[in-house]
Amino acid sequence: MTFANFFVISIFVHFILFISVFDIYFTSPIIHGMKEIKSPVKVPASRLVLFVADGLRADKFYELDEHGKSRSPFLRNIIENSGSWGISHTRVPTESRPGHVALIAGFYEDVSAVLKGWKENPIEFDSVFNKSRNTWAWGSPDILPMFAKGENIHHVHIHCYHGDTQSFAGDDSSLLDEWVFDKVEDFFHSAEDNATLNKLLRQDNTVFFLHLLGIDTNGHSHHPMSKEYLENIKKVDTGVEHVVAMFDKFYEDEKTAYVFTADHGMTDWGSHGAGLASETLTPLVVWGAGANKHKDMQTPLTDGESQLTRSWGLDPSERRDVNQADIAPLMSTLVGVPIPVNSVGELPIEYISLDSKSKAHLLHANARQLSEQFVVKMESIRNKTFTFSPFPKLSHSGVIDLDRKITELIKQGNYIGANNLSHQLMSLSLEGMNYFHTYHRSVLYFSIVLSFIGWIVESILMLLHHVDFISSQSKKMIPLGKTPMFSWLSFVFCLSTLFVVLRLYVLDLPKLYYLYCTLPIAIWYHISTQKHTIQAGLMYISSNRPFFQKLLLHVCAFMLGIWALVLSFFYRYILTVELLLFAATIHLTNLPRKSKYQWTVVCTLAAAFPLLPTVGRAPNSFLVFGGGLSGSILCFLLNSNKQTSLLTKFLTTLPFIAGCIQPTAMYISSNQGNMPIALHILSWTLLLLSWVLPLLQTTNVTLRLVTIFCCHLTVYILISLSYDAVFCVVFCLLLYSWVQVEFHLESNPKLLEEYSFTKASPNQSSLKALSFSTLRVGYMFIFFIVLAFFGVGNIASINSFDVKVVLPFLTVFNHLVMGLLLAYKVLLPYLLVACTLCCIATVTRTNMQQLCYAVLIVSDVIGMHFFFLVQDSGSWLDIGTSISHYVICMSMVLSVLLFLAVAKFVTSCLVLR
């Protein structure tokens, strides 16, 4: 296999390994074919009003202010006198789309929806809005349209403001909520003069949805502790009070039920997405027709929860916590519509004010709705499986038996017994649904593990081809013509592929499963065709005892290094330990004293950054300015001993310019000023120049590398908020020192400045033979990639980022552009490391292909570690962290493969000759 073919196939293989985790652990929970379950209970409410305060934290809503008063006096009065309240526990990812799906549809978003930016689900689903007679909704264009598709398009009426009004540049975002409240008022005023609309509004089973985005936007702009965020809570409370008064005046029948909650919370630094308590704990207040008043519920709370509730000035005995998906069956029950067929929520019956018999019927209907999903899922698996393994705790007959017992107990008036059996049936149904949801997981898991191991072996074999003895011996072992063994292996692998494909076809599994299950067969088949290389390698090791001992020593050191990198994903200080170890061990070499001390100083400086708090929690414009200034000084010093052209002098000023732009944008934003368009134009221009200017510089290794550092350092500073700007400067200096260390380790008599990316020097006519240093360079490459990611505290979670980093480029919410800019910031250091690797390959006369194979071996071993660590049970923080680790690791591998190709172009291409 040629290197070009290997490179392309490697990208394909790693992409398959990357997406496989979603099909193994996070496939869609939605199933179809269930019948609708209706309840015989007549509820008192004719309509439901749902208020969702986007991004509202439970503690900021319930706690008293510095004067001992509530920020939400109207809702506080309802909590204390006429309504039910508690905490709604959300799940990761704590984003608006998944949160609203859980609230309104009753199931937790599958991760596959991330591929569509959490804006829509790849599969159609049922919802409370779909079950209603009519739904009217007001709010953000990012949320409402997803519930007005397909069958809902005629009876779900949405009213959205323009997306450009969702600014995070310091504007008063509470205006978004005022827009919603004003539009609702105008809507009901128009209904007074519109007989058709008035008639529609007075029908039963009607839902009104008010999506209030102001709190979330103010949280992103100013953080949840800010005056703007807290004042927005007061404005929302006033708006809710006004809407309730308006409904009372319009209907005058006391048949309106109200639900007030949030889709997710927010971290102290103004972001969300992961599983911190501040993100997953949201308020829930229910009042009006059909709503109960909590009194001495005796809900089991931990000591910490009880103490926290008392600190809010509330009685823990009245608090009733629910899972976010439980709110969907609660709203369905209040408004008198069937529970959405895809809902996995369990009705919190304590929120309902009805007689015991009615409550028993409602719980029974919820149990039947969940058991219906279980039965449909079980039968779909049974009909497609040769050897069916049933769920041991519940069968179809068991469902029928429990359903019959519940019905009999209700007829006998034993409502407590009926409720207990209903809860039991719900619990078993949910457990059984999860069992069948993961029914085929073991096959996929085994296939991906085989693919991982196979590609690591494939990379090792490709590396062994560069050992002269092994290459020559393997060629001697190849007999003329085809061997029977080769034909036999071909037949076995073809038969295996045919069997797997037929089995997958009969089981009617998704088409991607064909790729997952046949990929390891193809990889191991190709490995089997290289048996002569394997034999030659084993012969070389067995005949060379000193080499075998050295190999064992390097393998042990290699595995220790791998485990250290894996641990660094959990404990950032491991990177500090490794950097200090690098700083100390350099003195065991014969390098020039200047290079030793320079490497020691730079490693020690870099070692401080993993110990600092996470970037984004405390923006600091002075550090950004300092990063720009120090970046310009660094570029000047690295170019001071070289021929300075006008281009080189201009490049030196760019980091300083960037260091001025971001603080200026932050200042304007904090003072709620309008961002000058010239600032945006300048920022986008610098981004474009960062790719053009390096191509205008000479291909001398030091000049071209420093130019690349200078240009991309400028853009990185533009997207920095704190010490990350300084980190990138130190990181560039560390990479430059790495080049010098590797150069001097080769004992090269030539000067570093004499090398060129495009012109070979007199001593570069032949590449050096493969050695253990290749594996060392590969490991150091991956180490710097990990350091680039975690050095600034970007922990394995999307909630580490602050939207303010994109202020120089845009101030209006544009999820695509914002996401691309944030991803660009994360990936930009990878390009710097890749360009550094190209430089090292040039000055050490190392075959770049060997380095690529070594990099893949290191990265795949790490990737397989994190594949084993992925989990879908336990705390939601652990689940979110585990998938984030794997996604980050595999993204590193894919981006590194692509950036190595880009780096080759950036370092060697010359526009002006």
N, C-alpha and C positions, 0 to 999 in steps of 0.2 A: 504494500500500500504506500503510495506517495504521500509526502507531508501535506500537500494541498488537499488531497482526498481525506486524509486523516483529520485535518483541521475542520473541513466542512462537516464531515460525519460527526465529529466531536461536538460541534455546536448543536446539531440535531439531537444527538443522544442526550446531552445535558438539558436541552429544552424539554424533552420527554420526561427526564428524571425530575425536572422542576415542577411540571404541571401534574405529575402523578400523585403528589401528596394531596392534592385537592380531591381527586377521585377516590383515594384510599380513605381519607379521614373526613372530608368535608363535601360530600355529594349532597345534592338537593334533597331536602326532606319531603318535598311535595309529591303526593301521589294522587291519582285520579280514579274515579269510578265509585266513590262513596255516595250513598243516598243521603238526602237531607233529613236531619232529625228535628222534628218540631215538638215543642213542649205544649201540653194542654193548659198551661197556666196563663191566666189573663193578668197582665201587669198593669199597674196604674198609670204609667207614663205613656204619652202619645208621641213624644219627641225627645231627642237627646242632643245636648250641646257638649261638644268635646273641645276643650282648650288645651293646646300643647304649647308650653313655653319652652321653646327649643334651647337646649344648653343650660337649663335651670338646675342648679345643685340643690339637693335636699337640705343641707345645712344652712345655706344662705336664705332659703325660703322660710324655714321653721325658726331659725335663731332670732333672738331679740337684738335690736341695735344698741349702740352705746348709751342710749337713754332708757333702755329697758322696755322699748316699745317694738311692736311687730312692724316689719316693712310691708306687710300685707294685711292691714287691719280688717278689710272686708272678709277675706278668706279665713283669717284667724278667728273671726266671730263665728263663721260657719263651723270651723273645726271644734270650737268650744261649746257650741250650742245646738247646731242642727244638722251636722253632717258626720260622715265617717272619713277617717284619714289614716295614712300610713306611709310606708316607704315602698316604692316600686323598684325592684332589683333588675337592672338591665344586664345584658350580656355583651361580650366583645363580639364584633367590633362596635364600640360605642360611637357610631356615626348616625347621622340623621335618617338616612334611608333604612338601615336595619331596625332602628328604633321605632320608626313609624310602621314598618311592616309588622313588628311584634305587637304593637299597640292595636292596630286596626285589623290585621289578618290573623293574629294569634300564633304565629310560628316564628322561629328564629331564623334570620336570613342565612342562607348558605353562602359560603365564601366564594362560590363561583360567580356571584353577582359583583365581586370586586373588579372583574374583567370589564364590567360596564360602568365602573365608577360609582357603584352603589346607587345608580340612578334607576335601574330597572332589573327585574328578575328574568333570567333566561326562560323561566317557565311560568305560565299563567297560574294565578292563585285566587282563592276566594277571600272575601273580606266583609267586614260589617257594612261598609258602604254598598257593596254588591247586594247584600241581603235587604237593605233598606228600600222603602218605596221611592224616596228621593233623598239625595244628599246635596247640600250646598256647602261649598268650602271656599275659604279666603286665605291667601298667604303666599308662600314662596313658589316660584316656578320650578324650583329644584325638587319639590316634594309633591305638590298637588297633582300634576299631570300623570304620575305613575298609577294613580287610583282611578283615572278616568279613561281607561283603555278597554278595548274589547267590548264585552257585554255591558260595561258600566258607562259607556260613552253617552247614553241617552238619559240616564237618571242621576248621574253624578255631575253636578254643575260647578265648575271651578272659576275662580276669579283671582288672577295673579298680578302682582306688580312686575315691572320690568326688571330683569336681572341686573342691569347696570346700577340700580339703586342699592344693591347690597355691597356697600363700600366698607372697607376696614381701615381706611386711612385716617381715622380720627373723627369722622362725621358722627352726628348723634343718631345712632342706629335705632333708637326707640321710635323714630319716625316710621319705621317699618311696621311696628305694632299699631301705631296710631292710624296708619293707612288701613289696616285690617278693621279696626274698630269703627272707623268712619265709613268704610264701605258696607259694613253690616248695618249700620244705622241708615244709610241711604237706601239699602236694599229693602228694609222693612217700611221705610217711608213710601217707597214706590209701590209696595204691596197694598197700601191703603187705597191707592187709586187704580189698582190693576186687579180686577175681579178674578181673572184666571189664575194669576199668581197667588192671590189671597186664598183661593180654594185649595190649591196645591199645598200651601203651607199649613193648612188645617187638617191634612190627612194624617192618619196614624203612621207609625214606623218611619218617621222622618228624622234625619240626622243633620246637624250643623257642625262644621269643623272649622275652628279658627287656629291657624298655624301662626305662631308668634315668634318671629326669628330675631327680634331686636336684642334679646338677652344674649343669645349665642354670639351674634356679631359684635356686640359690645365686649363680651368676654374675650373674643379673639383680639380685639383692638386694644383693650385696656386691662384685661385680666379680671378674674372674678372678685378680687378684693377692691376693685376700683370704685370710685364714686359713680361712674357711668353705669356700671353693671348693677349696683345696688339700687340706684335711682330708677333704673329700668324695671326692676321688680315692683317698685311702688306704682309705676305707671301702668304696668300690666294689671295689678290688683284693682286700680281705679277703673281701667277699661273693662275688666270682668264684671265689676259692680254695675257699671253702666249697661252692659249687655243684658245682665240678669234683670235689671229694672225694665229694660225695653221689652224683654220677652214677657215679663209679668203684665205689662201694660197691653201688649198686643193680643195675648191669648186669654188672660184673665180666667184660667181654669186650673192652675196648679198641677198641670200634667206634664211638666218639663223636668227632665233629669239632667244633672250637670256632672261632668267629670273634668277635673283639672289635673294635669300631670306634665311630665317632660319626657322627651325621647332619650336624653342622656344628660350627664353632668359635664363637668369640665375640671381640668387640673388647675392648680394654683397659678401656672404660667400661661393659661389661656388656650389650651388645646384639648383634644379628646380623641379617642380611638382605641385605647387600651383598657385595662381592667382595674385601675385604681378605684378606691372607694369613692373618691370625689367625682369619678366619671360614671360609676354604676349605680349610685344611690340617687334616686329622683323622688320628688314629692308626689303624693296621690291624695286628692280630696274629692269626695263624692257626696252630692246632696241633691235635694229635690224629690220629685215623685219616685217612689219605690226604693229610696235610699234609706238605710238604717242609721241610727245614731249609736256609736260605740259606747258602751258602758260596761266596765269591768270585764273586758274580753278575756283577760288572763292569757294573752298570747305569749308563748314562751320566748323571752328575749334574754340575751346574754347580759351579764352585769355591765359590760361596756355599752351595749345598746340602751339599756335602761338609764344609765347615768347620762348618756348623750341626750336622750329624750327629756330628762328632767332639766338639763342645762338649757333646753329650748323653752322651759316653762310649761311643759305639757306632761300629761299623765301617761306613763308607759302602759298602764292597763287598758288604755283606749286605742293604742296603736295597733294597727293590723297590717303587717307586711305582706306583699304579694310579689310574684314573679311578673315581669312585664307582659308576658304572653297571657297572663290571667286576666288582663284588663279587657281583652277582646270578648271572651264569653261574658264578662261582667256587663259590658256595654250592650251586647246582644240581648242579654236578659232584661236589662233596664228598659230598652226600647221595644222589646217584644218581637224580635226576629230570631230565626235559627242561628245557632253558632256557626261561624264559617267552617266549612268541611275540613280545611287543612289546619285548623287551630289545634295546638297542643296545650292550650291553657286549661287550668282547673278553676272552675267558678269559685271565687271567694264569697261564699254564701253569707258570711257575716256582714257584708256590705248591703245585703238585700233586706228590705222591711216587708216581709210577707209572713203568712201563717206557716206552721210547721209542715203541713201537708204540701203546700205549694213549694216550699223549699226542697222537700224530698223529691218532688216531681222534677224540679229544675236540675238537681244534682244527678238524678237518674238520666235525664236527657243529655247532660254533659258526658256521663259515663258511656251512654250508647253512642254518642258522636265519636268519642275516642276509640271505643272498641270496634266501631265500624272501620276506622282507618287501619286498626290492627288486623282485622280479618281480611280486608282487601290486600294489604301488603303481604300477609302470609300466603294467601291463595295465589298471588302473582308469582311468588317465589316457588311455591309447590308445583305450579304448572310448568315451570321452566327448568326443573332440576331432576336429574336422574335419581340421585339418592338424597331424599329430603330429610333434614334434621329439624324436627319441630322445636318450638320454644317450650322448654320443659315446664314452665310455671303456668302456662295458659294455652288452651286449644280453642278451636271453634266451638266445640261442644261445651267447653268450660265457660265461654262467653254467654252462650244460650242459657246455661244453668244459672249463672250469676244474675243474668237479666231477669230470669223467671223468679228467682228468690227475692230480688229487689221489688218486683211488682207485687208479689204476695205480701211482703212486709208492709208496703204502703197501704194495701187494701186492709190489712189487719190493724193499721194505725200505729205500727211500730216504726216511727219515723227515724228514731235514732239508729236502730239496727239497719234500716234501709240506707241511711246516709253513710254508715260505716262500710257497707258492702259496695256502695257507689264509689267511695273513695278507693276501696281496694281494687275494683275493676278499672278505675282510671289509672291507678299506679301500675298495675300489671300490664295494661294496654300500652302505656308509654314505654315501659321496659321492653315489652315484646316488639314494639315498633322499632326501637333502637337495635334489638337483636337482629331483625330481618334487614334493617337498613345497612348493617355491617356484615351481612351474610357471606359475601364474596371477598371480604377484605384479605383473608389469609393468602388467597391465590395471587392477588395483586402485590401484596407485601413481599411474598417469596420471589416474584418475577423482578421487582425493582431491586431487591438486594442482590440477586444474581447479576443484574445488569451493572450495578455499581462495581461489584467485585470483578466482573468480566472486563469492564473498561479500564480499571486500574491495572489488571494483568496485561491488557492490550497496550497501554501506555508504557509499561515496563519493557515489554517485548520490542516496541518501537525504539526505546532507548538502547536496548541491548544490540540492536542492529548497528549501532555506532561504535561498538567494541570490535576492533579489527579481528581478533582471534575468533570471537563468536561468529562474526559475519562470515569469515572465510571457512570455518569448520561447518557451519550450517549449510553452506553451498556445496561442500564436498559430500555431505550426507544425502543430498537430494539425488535419488536414482533417476535414470532416464525412463521416461514414460510414466504412466499412471500406476499407482500401486493398488492392490486389492484393499488395503486398509483405508486408503483415501476414498475409494468408491463405497466401502461399507459405512464410513462415517457420513458421507453425503446422504446415503439412503436413510440412516438413522435420524439425521437432523431434518430431512424432508418429511419423514413419517411423523416426527414429533410436531413439526409445524402444522401439518395437515390435521393431526389429532386436536391440537389446541384451537385451530380455527373452527373446526366443526363443533367442538364443545361450546365455544363462545357463541357460535351461530344458533345452536339449539337453545342456549340459555337466554338468547335475545339481549345480550349485554351491549352497552354503548360501544360505538365504533372505536373509540380510543383504547378500549380494553384489548383490541387486536394488536395495537402497537405495543402496549405494556407487556403483553404475554409473549409476543414473538420476538421482541427486541433481544432478550437474553439468549434466545436460540441462535439468532444471527451473529451475535457477538462471540459466543462460545464456539460456534462453527468456524469462524475466522481464526480464533485462537488455535483450534485443533489442526488447522492447516499449517500452523507454524511450529509443529512438533520438533522439527530439526533445530530451530533456534533455541527451543527450550532444552533440548538434549545437549546442545553445544554449550549453553549457559551453565547447566549443571556440571558438565565435564570440566569447564574452566574453573568453577568454584571448588570442585572436589580435588583437582590437581594442584591447586594453589592455596596451601594452608594459610600462609600469612595474609593473603587476600581475603580468605574466608573469615579470619579473625577480625580483620579491619572492617569487613562488611557487617559482621554482627555488631561491632561497636557503633558503626554509623547508623544501623537500623534502630538500635536501642536509643541513641541520641535523637534520631528522627522521630520516633514514636513519643518520646518525652516532649519534644517540641510541638508535636501535633496536639497532645493532650493539653499543653499549656495554652495553645491557641483556642482550643475548644473551651477551656475554663475562662479565657478572657472574654468570651461572650456573656458570661454570667458575672465575672468579677473583673472589672476593668483594671484593677491594680496589678493584675498578672502581667499586663503590658509594661507597667513600670518596672516590675521585677526583671523582665526579660531585657529591657533597655539598659538597666543598670548592670546586668550580667554581660551584655555586649560591651559596655563601656569598660568593664574590668578585664575581660578575656582578651581584649585587643593588645594588652601589654604582654601577652605570652608570645606574640608574633615578633618577627624581625622587621616590622614596618619602620619607616623613618619616624623619628621622635615627633616631628610636627604633625604628621598624619595621625599618630596615636593620640596626642593631646586634643587635636581638633575633633576626632571621633568621640573621645571621652566626654568632652564639654557638650557637644551637640546631643549625644545620647542622654546625658544628664538633664539637659534642658527639656528635651522631649518627654522624659520620664515624669515630669511634673504634671503634664496635661491630663492623663487618665485619672489622676487623683482629684481633679477639680470637679465642681458640680456640673450637672448636665447643661449644655448650652441651650438657651431658649427660655430658661427659667428666670434669668435676670439680665435683660438686655443692657449693654453698656456701650454707649457711643464713643467714649474715650478710648476703650480698648480697640474698637474698630479703626478709629483714627490712628492709634498707635500701630496697629497692624499694617495700615497703608504706608505710614512713614517708615517703619522698619523694613517693609518690603522693598521700598525704593532704595533704602540704604544698602540692603543685601544685594540687589541687582547691580548697584554701583560698585560695590566691593568685588563681586565676582567678575565684573568686567574691567576692573581697574588695571589689570596686567595685560589686557588684550588691546588690540587695535580698535579704537572707538570710532564708530561712524555716526552719522546724524541719526540713523535709525536706532542705534544702540542708546544714544542719549535720550531720544524720545521715549523708548521703552522704559527707561529708568523712572520716568515721571508717572507712568500709568498707575502703579499701586497707590501712590499718594493721592492721585485724583479719585480713585475708588474709595480710599479712606476718608475722603471729604464728602462724597455723594451720599453714602449710606447714613452717616450721622445727620446730614442735612435733612434727608427724608424722614428719619425718626423724629427730628425736632419739629418739622412741619406737621407730622401726624399727631404728635402729642399735644400740639396747640390747635388741632382741628382746623388747620389751614388747607387750602387747595394745593395739591401737588403740581408744580410747574411741568408743563408738557416737555419743556427743554430738558428736564432731569431724566425723563423717560427716554427721550431720543438719545441723550448722551449715554445712558446705560446700555441700551440696545446696540448702539454703535460700538461701544467697548467690547460687547459680547461678540460681535461680528469680527472686529479687528483681532481678537484673541486667536482666531483661526487663520487669519490672512497674514498677519505680520511675521510669524515664524517662518513662513514659506519664502519671505523676502530676505531672510538672513542666510549667511554662508553656512555650508554644511559641516564646518568645523565642529567637532563634537561638543566642545565646551561652549562656544558661542551659540550654537543652535539650542543646546539643552538649557542654557541660562535664559535665552529668549523665550522658549516654551514656558519655563517656570514663571518668568515675569508676566507674560500675557495672561496665562490662566490663573495666576495668583491674583491678578487684578479683578477678574470676574468672581473668583471665590470671595474676595473681600466685599464685593458689591452685594453678595448674598449672605453676609455674615452679620451677626447681632452682638457678639461679645468677644470672648477670648479666642473663638474659632479663627478670627482674622490673624491673630498672632500665631496660633498653632500652625496655620498653613505656611507662614514664613519660616518657622523652625523646621517644619516638615520638608520644605524645599531644600533647606540647608543640610538636613539629615540625608536626603537622597543624593545631594552633590558629594557629601562626605563618603557615602557608600561607594560611589563611583571611584573615588580616590583610593579607598581601602582595597577594593577588588583589583584595581590597576596595580597597586604596589605589591599586593600578594603574589602577583605573577612575576615579580622581579623584572619588569620590563625596562630595558635601558632607555627607551624613547621617552620623550616628554608627552604628557597627556594632551597638550595643545596641538601636537603634531598629527593627531588622528582625525579622520574625516568619516562621516557616515557614508559617503559615496565613493571616496578614493582610498584605495588600500595603500598603506605605508609599505616600505621595502620589506619589513619583517612580518608583514601580514599575509604573505603569499599563501600560507597554508594554515588551516585551523588546527588548534590543539586537539589532542585525543581526549576521549571521554574520561572524566575523573570524578571523584567524590565531591569535588568543588562544585560540580554542576548541580547536584542535589542541594548543596548548601545555598547556592544562589537562588534556586527555586523556592526553598523554604523562606529565605529572607524576603523574596518577592511577595509571597503570601502574607508574611508577617507585616510588611509595610501596608499591604492592602487592608488588613484587619486594623492596624493602627490608624490608618486614614479614616476608617469608619467610626471606630470607638474612641479614638483619641480626643474627640470633642464632645464625647458623651452622648452620641446618638445611639442610645440603648435600643435593643431589638424591639422597637415598638414605634408605630407611626405617630404616637402622641408626643414625641420629643421635639417636633418642629413647631415654630411660631410663624404664622402667616406674615408677620412683619418683615421677614427676610426678603420678600419679593417687592417691598415698597418702591425701590428704585425703578422697577419694571412695570408695575401696574398697581392700582388701588381698588379696583372693582373685582368682586369674586368671579373668577373664571377658573373652575376646578381643573380644566385641562392644562392651561398655561401655568397655573400655580404648581400643579403636580409635576409638570415637566421641569420647571425651574428648581424645585426642591430635589428632584431626582438628579438633575444636572449637578447640583452642589455636592450631592453624595458621591456621584460617579467621577467627578472631575479629578480628584486625587488619584484615581485608578489610572487615568491617562498619564499623569506625571510619573507614576511608578513604572508604567509600561514603557514610556520614553527612556526612563533611566535604565531599564533592563536592556533596551536596544543599545544604549551607550556602553553598558558593561560588556555586552556581547562583542561590540566593535573593538574596544580597547583591550580586552583580554583574549581576543582571537578565539572566542567560543562559538560553536555552532548554535545559532539561534533556535534551530529545531530541537536540539538537546535540551535547551532551557525550557522550551514550551512543554516538552514531555515531562520534565521534572516538575514544572508548575502544576500540570494536570494531576500528576500522582499525588502531590501534597493536597491540592484542593479537593480531590475526590475522596481521599481518606477522611478529611474533615467533614465533607458533605455527607458521607455515609454515617459518621458519628451522629450528626444532627437528625438524620432520617430515623435512626433508632430512638431518638429522644422526643420525636413528635408525639403528642398525646391529644386525645379528644375527651378526656375525663379529668376530674379533679377540679380545682378552682379555675375560674375563667381567666384569671391572670396567668396561671400556668399554661393553659391551653393557648392563649394568645401569644405568650412568650415563646413557646415551643415552635409554633408555626412561623413566627417572625424570624427565629433563629435559622430555620431551614430555608425560608425564602431569601433571607439576606445572604446566606452562604451560597446557595445556588445562583442567586443573582450576581454575586461576586464572580463565580466561575464563568458564567455566560458573558458578563461585561468584560472580564479580563481577556477572554478569547477574542472578543470584538475589538477591544482597545489595543491589543497587541498588533492587530492588523492596521488599525488607525495610526498607532505610534510609528509603525514602519514607514507609513506614508508621510507623517508629519516630520519625522527626523531626516528623511532622505530626499524629499521633494524640494526642488529649487525652482521658483517661478522666474526670477531674474538671474541670468547666468552672466 
